[in-house]
């Protein structure tokens, strides 16, 4: 099994390196990704869907990621991605220690709802010590505590046509003439309902630090680190991705990364 994981990580690193090189070849060559009616764009999306289905056939939906002991925690959790969002709404929440935070859950649900941080913290929680595997090659073990995402999904009532969960975040990943592009990521309902998929509000027995995603980040323990969105402001249930970003399901998938990063 470990050989399969290492091989997959190597392949993903190669893919990310290729993606990182795209700007060097001239971004205009990829302008078609912004055209929702472009045939090449639709072909690339269809290939990504085929890869996803193949991976789903190989992975058991009930398989748990390895969990560790307190003694295995040797260092602080290394932050990935953004570490200190500077959007106005996030700064206001941080100033009040997230007392006014409200997580919105909507989309293809029967009962759209908002959850304060205190409400989330009062719900039945799960604690797990797991390893964060980054596609850049590093890993880190930490203890995470949070509410299972499945509990929120049960409260709002997922409609039958929903297939994916999109995490809309506070951090601006890009800024330009057209304004801010806020980070977003997504997973399917299989991973959303997995027992180890939690909305974490604590790390190593302390409130989640800003650098690691405060007030809420998702932990999807059977996927690589870039799938675990931080600074979550809204969760949306959808049937497909065509109207979000470039239609591939996440900011990094829009840039050419793999959408499904299961390990």
N, C-alpha and C positions, 0 to 999 in steps of 0.2 A: 504493500500500500504506500509506503514512504517513497518508493521509487516513482510511483505514479504522481505523487504530490510534487516531488522535486522536478520531474519532467514538465509538469504543468506550469510550475513557477518559472522555469527557464523559458518556456514558450511565451508566457505572458510578458516577461521582461523584454524579450526580443520584440514583441508586438508593441510595447510601450516605447521602446527605443525608436522604432520605426515611426510611431506617431509623433514623438518629440521632434523628429527630423523633418516633418512635413512643412513647417514654416520656412525652413531653409530652402525648400524647393519652390517656394512661391505660393502664398495662400490662394491666389486667384485660380489656381488649378483645381481647387476644391470648392469653388463658389456654388457648384451645382448642389451641394449638400443643403443649401438654404432654399432650394426650389422644390416645393412639395410635389410637383408634378413631373419631376425629372425621372426618366426611366432608369438611369444608372443608379440614382439614389435609391429608388425602389428595389432594384436588384441587390444592392448592398444590404438593405434592411432585411430582405428575404433570406440572404445568406446568414445573417446574424440570428434570425429566428430558427433556421435549420440547426445551427450550432447549439443553440439553447435546448432544442428538443433532444438532440443527441446526448447532451450532458445530463438531462433529466432522466433519460433511460438508464444511465450508468450510476446515478446516485440514488440511494434509498431515501425516501422522504422522512423516515423515522431515525436515520442515523445521527448520532450525537457527535459533536466535536469533542476532542479530548479535553478533560478538565484536570486541573492540577491542585497542589496543596499550597498552603500559605508559605511554606518553606521554599517553594519554587519562585516566589516573587523576589527577584534580585536587584531591581532598580525601578525607578519611576517609569511610568508609561511614557514612551516617546511619542510626542504629538505628531500627527500626520495632517497634511493639507493646511488649511487656514488655521491660525493660532490666536488671532485677536481681531474679530470682525469690527469694522468701523462704520457700518451702515447706521443711520440715525436711529432707527427703531431698536436695533440691538443695543446701542450705546445707552439709550434711555432705560432699557430693561436692566442692563448691567449696573447702572447707577443705583437702582433700587434693589439690588441683589436678587433680581428676578421675582420680586414680590408680585408684580403685575403680569407675569407671564401667563399666557393662555395658549394652549395647544389646540389648534382647530383640526377637526377630523370631518371631512365632507366628501363630496363626489358621489359615487354610486353606493350610497348608504341610506338606510331607512330613517335614521334619526341623527342628522348632523349635530355635532356637539363640540363644546370647548371644555378643556380640562386645565385647571390651574396647576402649578407645580406642587402645591400642598395637597391637592386632590390626588395627583399621581403618586405622591409619596405615601399617601394613606391607603392606597390599594394594595392587595396582596402582591408581594414582590418575589423576585427570584434573585439569588446571589450565585455567581459562578466565577471560578478562576480559570481563565482561558488564555490562549496565546493569540496575539494579534500578529498576523503575517502580512507584511507589506510587500507589494510587488517589486519594490526597490531592492529587496533582499534581506531586510532586517526583520526581526521578530521580538516580541516583548510580552511577558506574562503579567497579568494584572487581575485584580478582583473587581468585578462589576456587580452593582446592584441596581435593579430597576423593575418596572412593571412589564410583564409579558405583553407583547403587542397584541396577542390573541385576545386578551381581556378587553382592550379598547374596541377591537373589531366586533366582539360579541355585544358590547354595549350599544354600539351605533347600528348594528344590523347590516351586514354586507349584502348587497343586492346580488342576485344570481349571475348577472352579466359581468360583474367585476372580476378582473383577473390579476390586476397588479396594484401595488401600493407605491405611491410616489411621495417622497420626502422633500418638501420645499423648505429651503434653509434661509437663515438670515445673512450669511456671508456672501458678499459680492465677489465672484470669481473673476469678473471682467468689468471694465468700465470703458465707455467709448462715446461717440457722438450720439448713439441711440439710447444711451443711459446705462444703467447697471444691469448686469446679468447675474442673477442670484443662483447659487449652487443648488442643484437638485440631483437626486438619485432615486432608484426604484428597485423593488424586488417583486417576485411573484407571490401569490397567496400561499403557496407551499412553504416558502421560507418565512413569510409573515406569520404563519401559524406554528412554526417550529418552536418547541418549548424553550430553546436557547436564544430565541430572538426577543430581545428586551429593549425597552426604552430606558436607557441607563441614566440615572441622576446622581450616582455615587461611584467613586473609584477608590479602591484601596482604603475603604472605611471612612472616606472623607467626601464632602460634596464635590461633584464633578468640577474640575478646574476649567477655566475659560479656554485654556490652550487645548484641552481635550474634548471640548464641545458643549460646555455649559449653556443653558441649563439641562438640555436633553440631547442625547445622541442615541442612535440605534446601534445595537450589537447584533450582527448577523454572523454567528461564529463559524459557519461552514463556508464563508466566502472571504476573499482577500480584503485587506483593510480599506481600499478605496471605495468599497460598497457601503461602508458604515458611516452614513451621513451624520454630520455634527450640526449643532445650532439649529435644531429642527423647529420651524415655526408652524408648519401645516402638514397634515397627512391627507392625501387625496386618493380615493379609490377610483380606478379607471378600468376600461375594458381593453384599451390599446393606447399607443403613444403618439399617434400621428399628429396631434395638435400640440405637442409639448416639445419645445426646442426644435431640433432637427428630426425628430421622430424616432430616435433610437433608445430612448428611455432614461438617459442620464447625461450630465454634462460631459463626462469623460467618454462615454460611448459616442456622443456627437463628434468628439475629436478623433475617433478611430479606435478607442480602446474596446476591449470585450465588455459587453453588457453583463453577461453571466460569468462570474469569477469564482465558481465553486471549487473547493479543495477538499 
